[in-house]
Amino acid sequence: MARVGNWIFTAAMDIDSDKEALFHEVYETEHVPLILKVPGVVSCTRMKLDTLRITMGGATKEIDSQGAPRYAAVYELTSPDVLTSEAFAKAVDHGRWPTEVRPFTKNRRHTMHKVI
């Protein structure tokens, strides 16, 4: 699939272990579908942190994630302005996410990248 958006927004976080099942259910069935309806949001890919083993300079190393959040979502956007739009603001505060999930997230990190 060809890339459409020229901006990549990431939202990464950890979740309390007793809320993990709810986190995945709400993220997949409510949160992502709502955000994908926002004009300018092209796609979303969810990820879970895994062990990084890499061979460089003839040696294989396991790289410490240094406190990186366990879960991340990568959104392809047509513009960084998408994140300040009224449609985006409504989408991120709709459904069970703001009341039943967001309060139990921690170690949150958000980044914006311009595709070059």
C-alpha positions as CSV (number, residue, x, y, z in Angstrom):
1,M,0.0,0.0,0.0
2,A,1.3,3.4,-0.9
3,R,1.9,6.0,1.7
4,V,-0.7,8.9,1.5
5,G,0.1,11.0,4.5
6,N,3.3,13.0,5.0
7,W,3.1,13.0,8.8
8,I,3.4,10.2,11.3
9,F,1.9,10.7,14.8
10,T,2.7,8.2,17.5
11,A,0.8,7.6,20.8
12,A,2.6,5.2,23.2
13,M,1.7,4.2,26.7
14,D,1.5,1.5,29.4
15,I,-1.7,0.3,30.9
16,D,-2.5,-1.0,34.4
17,S,-2.4,-4.8,34.2
18,D,-5.9,-5.2,35.5
19,K,-7.2,-2.9,32.7
20,E,-5.3,-4.5,29.8
21,A,-8.2,-6.5,28.4
22,L,-10.5,-3.5,28.4
23,F,-7.7,-1.4,26.9
24,H,-7.4,-3.7,23.9
25,E,-11.1,-4.1,23.5
26,V,-11.8,-0.3,23.6
27,Y,-8.8,0.6,21.4
28,E,-9.8,-1.9,18.7
29,T,-13.6,-1.5,18.7
30,E,-14.1,2.2,19.6
31,H,-11.0,4.3,19.8
32,V,-9.2,3.5,16.5
33,P,-12.5,3.3,14.4
34,L,-13.5,6.8,15.7
35,I,-10.1,8.3,14.9
36,L,-10.0,6.7,11.5
37,K,-13.2,8.7,10.6
38,V,-11.4,12.0,11.3
39,P,-10.6,13.8,8.1
40,G,-6.8,13.7,7.5
41,V,-6.2,10.4,9.4
42,V,-5.1,7.9,6.8
43,S,-4.3,4.8,8.8
44,C,-3.5,3.4,12.2
45,T,-1.2,0.6,13.2
46,R,-1.1,-0.7,16.7
47,M,2.1,-2.3,18.1
48,K,3.4,-4.0,21.2
49,L,7.0,-3.6,22.3
50,D,9.2,-6.7,21.8
51,T,12.8,-7.6,22.5
52,L,15.3,-6.0,20.1
53,R,18.2,-8.2,19.2
54,I,20.5,-6.9,16.5
55,T,23.9,-7.8,15.0
56,M,26.2,-4.8,14.3
57,G,30.0,-4.9,13.9
58,G,30.0,-8.6,14.1
59,A,28.4,-8.8,17.6
60,T,24.8,-9.6,18.4
61,K,23.3,-7.4,21.1
62,E,20.0,-7.3,23.0
63,I,19.1,-3.6,23.3
64,D,17.3,-2.3,26.5
65,S,14.1,-0.5,25.7
66,Q,15.0,2.0,28.4
67,G,11.5,2.5,29.8
68,A,9.7,2.7,26.5
69,P,6.0,2.2,26.7
70,R,4.7,-1.3,26.0
71,Y,2.0,-0.3,23.5
72,A,2.0,2.2,20.6
73,A,-0.2,3.3,17.9
74,V,1.2,4.9,14.7
75,Y,-1.2,7.2,12.8
76,E,-0.5,8.3,9.2
77,L,-1.8,11.9,8.8
78,T,-2.1,14.3,5.9
79,S,-1.2,17.3,8.1
80,P,-0.1,17.9,11.7
81,D,-3.2,20.2,11.9
82,V,-5.4,17.1,12.1
83,L,-4.5,16.7,15.8
84,T,-5.9,20.2,16.6
85,S,-9.1,19.8,14.6
86,E,-12.6,19.8,16.1
87,A,-13.2,16.3,14.7
88,F,-10.1,14.9,16.3
89,A,-10.9,16.5,19.7
90,K,-14.3,14.9,19.6
91,A,-13.0,11.5,18.5
92,V,-10.4,11.2,21.3
93,D,-13.0,12.1,23.9
94,H,-15.8,9.9,22.7
95,G,-16.8,6.4,24.0
96,R,-15.3,4.6,26.9
97,W,-11.7,5.7,26.2
98,P,-11.7,9.0,28.3
99,T,-13.4,7.6,31.4
100,E,-12.7,3.9,31.5
101,V,-9.2,3.6,29.8
102,R,-7.2,6.9,29.7
103,P,-7.2,7.3,33.5
104,F,-5.4,3.9,33.8
105,T,-2.7,4.7,31.2
106,K,0.8,5.8,32.2
107,N,4.2,6.5,30.8
108,R,2.5,8.2,27.8
109,R,4.6,9.5,25.0
110,H,3.5,11.3,21.9
111,T,5.6,12.2,18.9
112,M,5.1,13.8,15.5
113,H,7.3,13.0,12.5
114,K,7.5,14.7,9.1
115,V,8.1,12.1,6.4
116,I,11.2,13.0,4.4
